[in-house]
Amino acid sequence: MSTPPWWDDLLAASDVLAASDRDDLEAWRGEPETDDSSLLVEPDEDDVPPPIMRLGNLAQAFAKNASRMDPLERRQVLGVLERILVTGSEMDDTVVVTGFFEALLMAWDQGFDLQSVWSDLGPKSQAACLILNEGWGVESPPWMR
């Protein structure tokens, strides 16, 4: 799957996540290539990790930086993700849930204070997290219900 059309909206919602994504893309692409005359070749804009992988990385960056992010920035990120779940295709839903929210729940398992941003998640995002927990056999705490 190529980069989804809503990707730019997600990155526009957060300078922190946009910087993280740029770093991840640089690492993915490796050292710049050169052509036969030793001139740098422009990177292929389509040479990107799968969206699920990129969203997982963004979820990790979100969890790592959430406490330092402006509350509006956090809400904007989570709002874009909620809009995707509400208006996007089934493929978009799958990518967001398995990419971002699975990774966010894993970060919670590793100490991220999910409760601090839980009220910023929209109803579909919260429901997705609850369904993931149920599927994994994890009892959701009362503040999630």
C-alpha positions in Angstrom: 0.0 0.0 0.0 1.4 3.4 -0.9 1.2 6.4 1.3 -2.5 7.1 2.1 -4.0 10.4 1.0 -4.6 11.4 4.7 -0.9 11.0 5.6 -0.1 14.7 5.1 -3.0 15.7 7.4 -1.6 13.5 10.1 1.9 14.9 9.9 0.6 18.5 9.7 -1.1 17.9 13.0 2.3 17.5 14.9 5.7 18.9 14.3 7.0 16.2 16.7 5.5 13.4 14.6 6.5 15.0 11.3 10.2 15.2 12.5 10.0 11.6 13.7 8.6 10.4 10.3 11.4 12.3 8.4 14.0 10.6 10.6 12.4 7.2 10.0 12.3 7.8 6.2 16.0 8.8 6.2 16.9 5.6 8.1 14.7 3.5 5.8 16.3 4.9 2.7 19.9 4.7 4.0 22.7 6.7 2.5 22.0 8.8 -0.5 22.6 7.0 -3.8 24.8 8.3 -6.6 24.7 7.8 -10.3 27.5 6.7 -12.6 29.0 10.2 -12.5 28.9 10.4 -8.7 26.1 12.8 -8.7 23.5 12.4 -5.9 20.3 10.8 -7.0 17.1 12.2 -5.7 15.4 9.7 -3.3 12.4 7.9 -4.7 9.4 9.5 -3.0 7.6 6.1 -3.2 10.5 4.4 -1.3 8.8 4.4 2.1 8.0 1.8 4.7 4.5 0.3 4.7 1.9 2.7 6.4 1.4 0.2 9.2 5.1 0.3 10.1 5.2 4.1 9.8 2.1 4.5 12.1 3.7 2.1 14.6 6.8 4.4 14.6 4.6 7.5 15.0 2.7 5.9 17.9 6.0 5.2 19.6 7.1 8.8 19.0 3.7 10.0 20.3 4.0 7.9 23.5 7.6 9.1 24.1 6.7 12.8 23.6 3.1 13.1 24.7 3.9 14.6 28.1 5.9 17.3 26.4 3.6 18.0 23.5 1.1 20.8 23.7 -2.3 19.4 24.5 -3.8 20.9 21.3 -1.1 19.1 19.3 -2.0 15.8 20.9 -5.7 16.3 20.3 -5.0 17.3 16.7 -3.1 14.0 16.1 -5.7 11.9 17.8 -8.5 13.9 16.0 -7.0 13.1 12.6 -6.8 9.4 13.5 -10.4 9.5 14.7 -11.6 11.1 11.4 -9.8 8.4 9.5 -11.7 5.7 11.5 -15.0 7.5 11.0 -14.7 8.4 7.3 -11.9 6.2 5.9 -12.1 2.9 4.1 -11.9 -0.4 5.8 -8.2 -0.6 4.7 -7.6 2.8 6.4 -9.3 1.6 9.6 -7.1 -1.5 9.6 -3.9 0.4 9.0 -4.7 2.9 11.8 -5.8 0.4 14.3 -3.0 -2.2 13.7 -0.4 0.5 13.1 -1.0 3.2 15.6 -3.3 2.0 18.3 -1.7 -1.5 18.7 1.7 0.3 19.1 0.1 2.8 21.5 -1.3 0.0 23.7 2.1 -1.7 23.6 3.7 1.5 24.8 1.1 1.6 27.6 2.3 -1.9 28.6 5.8 -0.5 28.8 4.9 2.5 31.0 3.3 5.1 28.8 0.6 7.0 30.7 -2.3 6.2 28.3 -4.8 7.5 30.9 -3.4 11.0 30.5 -4.6 11.1 26.8 -7.5 8.7 26.9 -10.1 11.4 27.0 -8.5 13.0 23.9 -9.2 9.8 21.9 -12.5 9.8 20.0 -15.2 7.2 20.5 -14.1 5.0 17.6 -10.4 5.2 18.7 -11.4 4.2 22.2 -13.6 1.4 21.0 -10.7 0.1 18.8 -8.4 0.0 21.9 -11.0 -1.8 23.9 -11.5 -4.4 21.2 -7.7 -4.9 20.9 -7.5 -5.4 24.7 -10.4 -7.9 24.6 -8.8 -9.8 21.7 -5.5 -10.0 23.5 -7.2 -11.1 26.8 -6.2 -7.9 28.6 -8.6 -6.5 31.1 -9.3 -2.9 30.4 -9.1 -0.7 33.5 -12.3 1.2 34.6 -11.0 4.5 33.2 -11.1 3.0 29.7 -14.7 2.0 29.9 
